[in-house]
Amino acid sequence: MPQEAGPEPAPAGRPHLSTARRAGLVVVGLLAVALSVTCTVQIVLAVWFPAQGVPGASCRNGVLSLVAAVQRARDQAAAESPQGERAALGVFRRALDPEWQTLPDVRLACEGDDPARRALRTVELLRYAEERAVRYEALGLSPLRQRALALQRELGQSAESAPSSFGTAEEP
């Protein structure tokens, strides 16, 4: 019977090669397992045990800072009078930061304070109403102001001597 071919024995000069290969595979395997376990633990902690809000965050101070951010955003959107609805909304929304990034923390801080929670809800409604006003102004009011200024010039009045404030960002 012919002899069956089996694994070749390691060359006499390199008996440690298969041992080194095994050790390398074990090290790579352990690194992969460690990476997987670390990432899994971080994801589980972030999903099921989210970090609590900013320590010492005050509900009422947070609500007041949100109101100030809405006022600042409204003023910036009106002052810059950008071209188009998207640009106007972009200016408004960028001006809300960084205060509106803390909204979840402020909500958490206001959980036990009913009057402050109602105030927070009112401020949120104000924010969305102001955003709609910015959109409305960009879509409708701004072109009307431009036409009114053109009509003033046509009728012979300069914009500076006219009694109205069509072209200004300030509202009475």
Residue pairs with C-beta under 8 A, 6 or more apart in sequence:
10 17
10 18
52 108
53 104
53 105
53 106
53 108
53 109
54 102
54 105
57 102
57 105
57 106
57 108
57 109
58 109
59 106
59 109
59 110
59 113
59 116
59 117
59 120
60 113
60 116
60 119
62 102
62 105
62 106
62 109
62 110
62 120
63 106
63 110
63 116
63 119
63 120
63 123
65 99
65 102
66 99
66 100
66 103
66 106
66 120
66 123
66 127
67 123
67 126
68 99
69 95
69 96
69 97
69 99
69 100
70 96
70 123
70 126
70 127
70 130
72 95
73 91
73 92
73 93
73 95
73 96
73 130
74 92
74 130
74 133
74 134
76 91
76 92
76 95
77 88
77 91
77 92
77 95
77 134
77 137
78 137
78 169
78 170
78 171
79 169
80 91
81 88
81 142
81 169
82 88
82 90
82 91
82 138
84 138
85 135
85 138
85 139
87 138
88 134
88 135
88 137
88 138
89 131
89 134
89 135
89 138
92 130
92 131
92 134
93 131
96 127
100 127
103 124
106 120
107 120
110 116
110 117
110 120
111 117
145 166
145 167
148 164
148 166
149 159
149 166
149 167
152 158
152 159
152 162
152 164
152 166
153 159
159 166
159 167
165 172
